[in-house]
Structures are given as structure tokens and as C-alpha cells.
Amino acid sequence: MPRIAGINIPDNKQIEFALTYIYGIGRSSARKILLYVGIEPKKKAAELTANELAQLKDIIEKKYKIEGELRREVMMNVKRLKDISSWRGMRHMKGLPVRGQRTKTNTRTVRGNVRKTVGSGRKSAAEAK
């Protein structure tokens, strides 16, 4: 299993999709990286040479904010919103949707209003006694 940025990427997947296992790299970023390095996107991760892996590691670590650093930045952004008591910060605090989604019918589990599904209302013969 190749290891890039502290993440084991799967051997049996194409490198274009295997790179998306790294937090902060999506499909479009993976394509750009592979184009820059000159690796065929359809190539399996296990087929990469040591030189190609070294190039990938170098590009990803220098040009992209990934894993712990990115998570920390996102966490700090949310903390800042909470500290200034903005609308989005308040929604984060309450655990409600932040980006304007409706909450009347959706997000029941987030609001703590979990309803169990009910049967037809008809009791079986054993329960009627």
C-alpha cells in the first residue's frame, strides 16, 4: 500500500480515485496533480514506481493544504463564527443546518425529533387478549 501524506492509499484502485482518500484532495485536484506529474490517471496505485510516488508526495505536501492542517483550519473557522455569535455560528452551536436548508420537514434527527414508524394500527389476535 503506497503511503502519501500519512495516509495509506488502496492498491487496487486507479490512482485518480486513490488520491481522494487524502482529506483535502477531491477528484478535480487529483486530476490536476496527475497531469502536473505526468502520471496516467487509469494506472493502479500498486503499479506506481518509487520515483512517481516521490513526485506525488512532493507536489501534494508543497502545494496543497491537507489532513491535519486543513481540519485545524476548518475547526478554527467554525470557532471564529461561534465566538463572534454570527448567524452561522449560532446554527453550529445549536447543531442545526447552517446553509439555509429547510428544517420544518427535514433534519428530524438533528433536531432530536425522531419518530418511529407506526404499523396499520390493527392488533394481532395474541395482543387483543
MARNU-377420 format. One line per field, with one value per residue (C-alpha): chain; x, y, z. Coordinates in steps of 0.02 Angstrom, whole numbers, plus 50000, padded with zeros to 5 digits. Last residue first. Layout:
BEGIN
c	[A; ...] $
x	[X; ...] $
y	[Y; ...] $
z	[Z; ...] $
This chain:
BEGIN
c	[A; A; A; A; A; A; A; A; A; A; A; A; A; A; A; A; A; A; A; A; A; A; A; A; A; A; A; A; A; A; A; A; A; A; A; A; A; A; A; A; A; A; A; A; A; A; A; A; A; A; A; A; A; A; A; A; A; A; A; A; A; A; A; A; A; A; A; A; A; A; A; A; A; A; A; A; A; A; A; A; A; A; A; A; A; A; A; A; A; A; A; A; A; A; A; A; A; A; A; A; A; A; A; A; A; A; A; A; A; A; A; A; A; A; A; A; A; A; A; A; A; A; A; A; A; A; A; A; A] $
x	[47176; 47198; 47388; 47381; 47249; 47358; 47322; 47271; 47352; 47422; 47601; 47688; 47858; 47959; 47978; 48144; 48127; 48302; 48328; 48470; 48366; 48222; 48332; 48193; 48010; 48014; 48203; 48233; 48412; 48490; 48673; 48698; 48587; 48559; 48681; 48634; 48813; 48836; 48674; 48736; 48899; 48807; 48703; 48858; 48899; 49075; 49146; 49041; 49098; 49280; 49260; 49193; 49344; 49462; 49389; 49408; 49590; 49626; 49549; 49657; 49818; 49776; 49737; 49785; 49836; 49904; 50056; 50208; 50144; 50045; 50183; 50321; 50216; 50166; 50346; 50406; 50269; 50320; 50503; 50457; 50360; 50171; 50090; 50009; 49909; 49829; 49856; 49699; 49755; 49916; 50055; 50131; 50168; 50063; 49925; 49922; 49907; 49771; 49671; 49685; 49627; 49474; 49433; 49450; 49602; 49577; 49570; 49675; 49568; 49541; 49715; 49650; 49522; 49647; 49772; 49656; 49608; 49683; 49825; 49723; 49802; 49880; 49877; 50024; 50045; 50060; 50083; 50077; 50000] $
y	[49459; 49578; 49556; 49372; 49406; 49538; 49722; 49836; 50006; 49990; 49997; 50150; 50215; 50284; 50471; 50552; 50734; 50766; 50918; 50834; 50676; 50773; 50863; 50877; 50930; 51100; 51117; 51191; 51211; 51384; 51338; 51309; 51159; 51143; 51084; 51225; 51289; 51274; 51370; 51505; 51517; 51532; 51676; 51760; 51748; 51819; 51671; 51543; 51606; 51605; 51426; 51372; 51450; 51371; 51198; 51222; 51274; 51126; 51004; 51079; 51065; 50890; 50816; 50926; 51101; 51077; 51143; 51078; 50915; 50862; 50903; 50814; 50661; 50641; 50659; 50530; 50410; 50430; 50394; 50240; 50171; 50165; 49999; 49973; 50135; 50071; 50173; 50250; 50427; 50410; 50500; 50661; 50750; 50902; 50796; 50684; 50833; 50915; 50753; 50729; 50908; 50877; 50713; 50779; 50810; 50891; 50733; 50601; 50455; 50557; 50503; 50326; 50387; 50459; 50322; 50187; 50071; 49903; 49969; 50074; 50235; 50226; 50402; 50488; 50616; 50478; 50294; 50166; 50000] $
z	[51236; 51088; 51085; 51029; 50896; 50811; 50836; 50693; 50699; 50524; 50586; 50656; 50603; 50747; 50751; 50793; 50844; 50910; 50799; 50706; 50687; 50614; 50488; 50357; 50369; 50451; 50444; 50272; 50217; 50232; 50243; 50429; 50466; 50654; 50788; 50906; 50913; 50725; 50696; 50815; 50719; 50554; 50623; 50693; 50877; 50857; 50952; 50859; 50689; 50748; 50812; 50641; 50555; 50683; 50650; 50462; 50486; 50601; 50477; 50339; 50440; 50498; 50326; 50178; 50124; 49950; 49855; 49950; 50027; 49874; 49749; 49846; 49888; 49705; 49645; 49774; 49720; 49538; 49580; 49684; 49537; 49533; 49486; 49657; 49637; 49477; 49319; 49244; 49289; 49183; 49277; 49209; 49373; 49326; 49247; 49400; 49518; 49413; 49405; 49594; 49623; 49514; 49601; 49777; 49886; 50055; 50158; 50069; 50011; 49851; 49794; 49766; 49641; 49516; 49562; 49498; 49639; 49689; 49795; 49918; 49985; 50156; 50228; 50314; 50175; 50044; 50088; 49948; 50000] $
